[in-house]
């Protein structure tokens, strides 16, 4: 339940609500050393939220790509990746006339080859 709730808040860019959710989650669901996959996913989702909160998009995006997600979470995580990419392009385009692959590479921390192939 908490995993889906957290990723839903992140997809809709409700970072403040995600912070408060994290504070309300009972401590036995969020140990520092997760003992099961559900706890591991919750911890990683929280770390992604922290990355987004701190505008460390490379950290958040890297966690999204390097974590092996459950079948249930995969679709939601894919939506989160697309949301982050779309929002990053939108932010960059408000400042610049053209958004180059180099700019996007710097913003999300992935190579131009990965971005150009759409595997991000």
C-alpha positions in Angstrom: 0.0 0.0 0.0 2.7 2.5 1.0 4.7 1.8 -2.1 1.9 2.6 -4.5 0.9 5.6 -2.5 4.4 7.0 -2.4 5.0 6.5 -6.2 1.6 8.0 -6.9 2.5 11.1 -5.0 5.9 11.3 -6.8 4.3 10.9 -10.2 1.9 13.8 -9.6 4.8 15.9 -8.2 3.3 16.1 -4.8 6.7 16.1 -3.1 5.5 17.8 0.1 2.8 15.2 0.6 5.3 12.5 -0.1 7.5 13.9 2.7 4.5 13.9 5.1 3.6 10.4 4.1 7.2 9.2 4.9 6.9 10.8 8.3 3.6 9.1 9.0 4.7 5.6 7.9 5.3 3.4 10.9 9.0 2.8 11.6 8.8 -1.0 11.2 7.9 -0.4 7.5 11.0 1.7 6.8 14.0 0.1 8.5 17.5 1.2 7.5 18.3 -2.4 6.5 15.1 -3.6 4.6 14.3 -7.2 5.3 12.0 -7.7 2.3 11.4 -6.4 -1.2 8.4 -4.2 -0.2 10.5 -2.4 2.4 13.4 -2.1 -0.1 11.1 -0.5 -2.7 9.7 1.9 -0.1 13.2 3.0 0.9 14.3 3.5 -2.7 11.1 5.4 -3.5 11.8 7.6 -0.6 15.4 8.2 -1.8 14.0 9.1 -5.2 11.7 11.6 -3.5 14.6 13.1 -1.6 16.5 13.4 -4.8 13.6 15.2 -6.4 13.1 17.4 -3.4 16.8 18.4 -3.5 16.6 18.9 -7.3 19.2 16.1 -7.7 17.5 14.7 -10.8 20.6 12.5 -11.7 20.3 10.7 -8.3 16.6 10.2 -8.6 16.8 9.1 -12.2 19.7 6.7 -11.5 17.7 5.0 -8.7 14.7 4.6 -11.0 16.8 2.9 -13.7 19.0 0.8 -11.5 16.4 -0.7 -9.2 14.8 -4.0 -10.2 11.1 -3.1 -9.7 8.3 -5.5 -9.0 5.7 -6.2 -11.7 3.1 -4.2 -9.7 5.4 -1.1 -9.4 7.0 -1.2 -12.8 4.2 0.6 -14.6 4.0 3.3 -12.0 7.8 3.7 -12.0 7.8 4.0 -15.8 5.3 6.8 -15.5 7.5 8.5 -12.9 10.5 8.3 -15.3 8.5 9.8 -18.1 7.2 12.6 -15.8 10.7 13.5 -14.6 12.0 13.5 -18.2 9.1 15.6 -19.4 9.3 18.1 -16.5 13.1 18.4 -17.0 12.7 19.2 -20.7 9.9 21.7 -19.9 12.1 23.4 -17.3 15.1 23.6 -19.6 13.0 24.8 -22.5 11.7 27.8 -20.4 15.2 29.0 -20.0 16.7 28.0 -23.4 15.4 28.2 -26.9 16.7 24.8 -27.8 17.2 21.8 -25.5 20.3 19.9 -26.6 21.1 16.3 -25.7 24.1 17.6 -23.8 21.8 19.8 -21.6 19.5 16.8 -21.0 22.5 14.6 -20.3 23.7 16.9 -17.6 20.2 17.4 -16.1 19.4 13.7 -15.7 22.8 12.2 -15.5 22.6 9.8 -18.5 24.7 9.6 -21.7 23.5 11.1 -24.9 23.4 7.6 -26.5 21.0 6.4 -23.8 18.8 9.5 -24.2 18.9 9.4 -28.0 17.8 5.8 -28.1 14.9 6.5 -25.7 16.1 3.8 -23.2 16.0 6.4 -20.4 
